[in-house]
Amino acid sequence: MCIWYSEKEAEEYLAMLAFVEWLTDKGVVIYLCDYTEACPDMYTNCDCEFLFRPEMHLLTNEERSKYLAELERLKKENTKLRMYSNGRIVSLPEDSYDERILEVIGEREMKTIMVYPELWDEMPLMLTFILYRIRCMIASGVLEVVKDGKIESGMYGTGDDFGKTIVRKKLKE
């Protein structure tokens, strides 16, 4: 089996670690293919074309041990947010980006979905997490809803489109 992943994409890298762990006792021959260098603009171009064919290599016992130890470390840290930083996956407190989210919103009213493009360079591919943190800040009273995003969705009845919800920093009473 060949596992394709990018070492700089946290979800793909974590999935690779999990597959290596899961396949370890199954007698499967594992090849790895890290395509990071072959497609350097993967965050800015969804249709990224490979600059060259990335190399596959047989997973060595030494690599397997290293990856299993790394996965064990991450499991013990047990956090909701993991990012690629300084050449490795690091665990962060889930509120690590709350100040940046608040900075983007500023003193204006803003659709929640519009926060994401402003944070793309710092948090690519993390729309779901950003919306989750905005929901947490609403629940804790840091942000307030100006207009909720519930919309009529035709034959499917009433839907909840949180991306269209307009929020602002909670006004001081």
N, C-alpha and C positions, 0 to 999 in steps of 0.2 A: 504494500500500500504506500502511496506517496501522499504526504501531507504538504499542501501548498499554504504558505502563510507569509506575513510580513512581520519582521521582528519589531517594527516601529508602530504597528497597529495592535493596540492592547488586546482587543477582543480576539483577533486572529491568533496572536501569540498565545493567549491563555487557552484558546481552543486547541492549539497544537500541543501544549503541555498536557491538557486533559486527555487528548487522544493517545499520546505517548503512554500516559499512566494506564489508561483503559486497555490498551493493546499489549502492554508489557507481558502479561502472563498468558496470552492467547496464541503464542507461536507465530505471530504475524511478522513478516519481514517489513521493516519500516524504512522508507526513504523520506528525506526532508527536502523541501525546495523553498528557500527563502527568496522571494521575488523583489525584495525591497529596492535593491540597486537597479534592477531591470526596469522598474516603473517608478522613478523618483517623484513624479507629480501626481501620485495616486490620490492625494487629498484634494487637489484642485481640479482634477479632470477625471470624471467618472468613466470616461472612455479611454483611459490611459492605455497607450500602446507600449508594449515592451520594447526597450531599446536594444535588447539582446535576449537570447534564450537563457533563462536562469538555470543554474546547475542543480541537478538532483544529486544527493549523496546518501549513502547508506548510513543510517543512524548507528553510531558506535556505542559500545557499552559505556564508555566514558561520558559521552554526550547524554545518554539515557540517564545515567546516575546524576549528572548535573541538572538536567531538566526535572527529574523527579524531586530532587532536593529543593529546587526553586519553587515548584508547585506546592510542596509541603510547607515551605516558608509562607507562601501567599495564603494558603488555607488557614494557617495559624493566625495570621494577621486579621482575617475575617472582616473585611471592610467592603462597603458598597462602591467605592471609587478606586479604580486603578488606572494609572496613566503611564505612558512611556516617557521616561525622563532620564537624561544622562546615561543612555545606553542600557537601561533596564526598566522592568516594570516595577513601579512603586505603588504602595497603598497609601491613600490619603484620606483624611476625614471627609465625610460626605459634604460638609459645608465649606470646603476649601475654595469654591468659586462663588460663594454667595456675595461677597463684597464686589466682585467684578460684575455679577448680574445686576446688583443694585446700582453700580456705577453706570452701566449701560442704560438702565431705566431712567436714572437721574431724577429730575423733578417733574418729568412729563408723564402723561398717560400713554401707555404703550400696549399694543397687541403682544401677547406672550410669544407668538411665533417670530416676531421681529427682533427679539433678543438674540436669537440663534445666529443670524448672519454676522452680527457685530462681534461674536465670540468665536467665529470659525477658525481663525488662526491659532487660538489658544486651545480650543476644544472641538476639533473637527470630528464629525460623525457622532456627536453627542446630543442630538436634539432631545431624545427621550429623557436623558438625565437632566438637561437644563429645565425642561418642563416639569419634571419631578421636583427639582429644587424650588422652582417658582411656587408650585402647589404647597410645598413645605413652608415656605415663607408666608404664604397666605394663611395657612393653618396656624402659624405661630404669631400672626398679627404684625409681621414686618411689612408685608404688602397687603393691599386691599383690592378687591374687585370693583371696578367702575362699571363694567358691563360684562355679563357672563356670555360665554360662547355657545350657549345652547341654540341650536338651529332646527328648523323643520327640515327633515331630510326625506321629503316625498313619501313614497310607499313604505319606507322603513320606519316611519314614525318620527319621534323626537330623538335627535342625536345630541351628543355632547362634543363639540369641537373646541377643546380647550385652547388651541392655537389662536382662535379668534377672540378669546377672552381679553379684555382690556384691564390692565392693572396699573397701579401707581404705589409709591411708598405710602404707608399709612400716615394719614394726617394726624398731627398731634392734637389731642383734645384739650 
